[in-house]
Amino acid sequence: MLSPVLDLDGISVPQEQILGYGRSGLVIRVENTALKIPLRYIRSSDDEVEINTEVIQREQEAYRRLGQCEGVVACLEMSEKSTRLALMENGDLRSYITKIRPSRLLQLSWFRETAYTLSRIHNRRVIVADISSRNLLLDADLSIKICDFTESSILPLTANIEAANDNGYSIQTDIGQLGAVMYEVITGEQCEFNLFGSEVSNGRAVWPRRETLPNTQNVWLGPIIARCWTEGGFRNVHCLLEALESAACLEEHPTSKMEVMGRWLHKAYAMFFNT
């Protein structure tokens, strides 16, 4: 079945060949790779296609800066109008979790992997700016990788990444968006960390008010998610990683949680009877 979108030669792309598309780009399967090209419909004007091509080229700058960054979908080849990427066999995270309910250990491994990758990206002075379950892809072994840098900010290599702010985007907004991904994976409910929901945004990304986000009480990892949604709740991704590592330790070794509680009760008991 043919689709309404066209390839670089102006030929309609078969529906089964389409892996995904966004506002400016179309990703199609070509042999065992994923080819990202400018989004083009039958009625698209040359100017619209040119704008989408420029977006592809800006994203390529991010891939050049990142290089062979572990945890980022591998960029295999770039041309003036296309980017060839490694094929992720299990597709995007959002589609996967609508079909299969992952275990807590698998969820935690995804959160930790993504945080590690985000840390590497920030170390290269890149702010992703569009972290969502649609832009996290799963390989054949269910390892998770970040893709889509069309909205990213590429900062000078000398920039103070913790203080950097590009039109409202920062490492804090990346952390906030990752918190929304965690909430969606854990609860199965989509959650939007909307940076443009404020009436006074004036085109700048603005931190969303807490009441616009879901309640995390009684949600597994809820305190961690809530800190992600508090600007400055985690100073950087390394601090988020520490919290996730602690959660992973308790999940993998549940007896350690009882030991911690036991030590706390022992101290409380001693303090009570020594007063």
Secondary structure in CASP SS format (residue, H / E / C, confidence):
PFRMAT SS
TARGET T0000
AUTHOR 0000-0000-0000
METHOD secondary structure of the structure
MODEL  1
M C 1.00
L E 1.00
S E 1.00
P E 1.00
V E 1.00
L E 1.00
D C 1.00
L C 1.00
D C 1.00
G C 1.00
I C 1.00
S E 1.00
V E 1.00
P E 1.00
Q H 1.00
E H 1.00
Q H 1.00
I E 1.00
L E 1.00
G E 1.00
Y E 1.00
G C 1.00
R C 1.00
S C 1.00
G E 1.00
L E 1.00
V E 1.00
I E 1.00
R E 1.00
V E 1.00
E C 1.00
N C 1.00
T E 1.00
A E 1.00
L E 1.00
K E 1.00
I E 1.00
P E 1.00
L C 1.00
R C 1.00
Y E 1.00
I C 1.00
R C 1.00
S C 1.00
S C 1.00
D H 1.00
D H 1.00
E H 1.00
V H 1.00
E H 1.00
I H 1.00
N H 1.00
T H 1.00
E H 1.00
V H 1.00
I H 1.00
Q H 1.00
R H 1.00
E H 1.00
Q H 1.00
E H 1.00
A H 1.00
Y H 1.00
R H 1.00
R H 1.00
L H 1.00
G C 1.00
Q C 1.00
C C 1.00
E C 1.00
G C 1.00
V E 1.00
V C 1.00
A C 1.00
C E 1.00
L E 1.00
E E 1.00
M E 1.00
S C 1.00
E C 1.00
K C 1.00
S C 1.00
T E 1.00
R E 1.00
L E 1.00
A E 1.00
L C 1.00
M C 1.00
E C 1.00
N C 1.00
G C 1.00
D E 1.00
L H 1.00
R H 1.00
S H 1.00
Y H 1.00
I H 1.00
T H 1.00
K H 1.00
I C 1.00
R C 1.00
P C 1.00
S C 1.00
R H 1.00
L H 1.00
L H 1.00
Q H 1.00
L H 1.00
S H 1.00
W H 1.00
F H 1.00
R H 1.00
E H 1.00
T H 1.00
A H 1.00
Y H 1.00
T H 1.00
L H 1.00
S H 1.00
R H 1.00
I H 1.00
H H 1.00
N H 1.00
R C 1.00
R C 1.00
V E 1.00
I E 1.00
V C 1.00
A C 1.00
D C 1.00
I C 1.00
S C 1.00
S H 1.00
R H 1.00
N H 1.00
L E 1.00
L E 1.00
L E 1.00
D C 1.00
A C 1.00
D C 1.00
L C 1.00
S C 1.00
I E 1.00
K E 1.00
I E 1.00
C C 1.00
D C 1.00
F C 1.00
T C 1.00
E C 1.00
S C 1.00
S E 1.00
I E 1.00
L C 1.00
P C 1.00
L C 1.00
T C 1.00
A C 1.00
N C 1.00
I C 1.00
E C 1.00
A C 1.00
A C 1.00
N C 1.00
D E 1.00
N C 1.00
G C 1.00
Y E 1.00
S C 1.00
I H 1.00
Q H 1.00
T H 1.00
D H 1.00
I H 1.00
G H 1.00
Q H 1.00
L H 1.00
G H 1.00
A H 1.00
V H 1.00
M H 1.00
Y H 1.00
E H 1.00
V H 1.00
I H 1.00
T H 1.00
G C 1.00
E C 1.00
Q C 1.00
C C 1.00
E C 1.00
F C 1.00
N C 1.00
L C 1.00
F C 1.00
G C 1.00
S C 1.00
E C 1.00
V C 1.00
S C 1.00
N C 1.00
G C 1.00
R C 1.00
A C 1.00
V C 1.00
W C 1.00
P C 1.00
R C 1.00
R H 1.00
E H 1.00
T H 1.00
L C 1.00
P C 1.00
N C 1.00
T C 1.00
Q C 1.00
N C 1.00
V C 1.00
W C 1.00
L C 1.00
G H 1.00
P H 1.00
I H 1.00
I H 1.00
A H 1.00
R H 1.00
C H 1.00
W C 1.00
T C 1.00
E C 1.00
G C 1.00
G C 1.00
F C 1.00
R C 1.00
N C 1.00
V H 1.00
H H 1.00
C H 1.00
L H 1.00
L H 1.00
E H 1.00
A H 1.00
L H 1.00
E H 1.00
S H 1.00
A H 1.00
A H 1.00
C H 1.00
L H 1.00
E H 1.00
E H 1.00
H C 1.00
P H 1.00
T H 1.00
S H 1.00
K H 1.00
M H 1.00
E H 1.00
V H 1.00
M H 1.00
G H 1.00
R H 1.00
W H 1.00
L H 1.00
H H 1.00
K H 1.00
A H 1.00
Y H 1.00
A H 1.00
M H 1.00
F H 1.00
F H 1.00
N H 1.00
T C 1.00
END
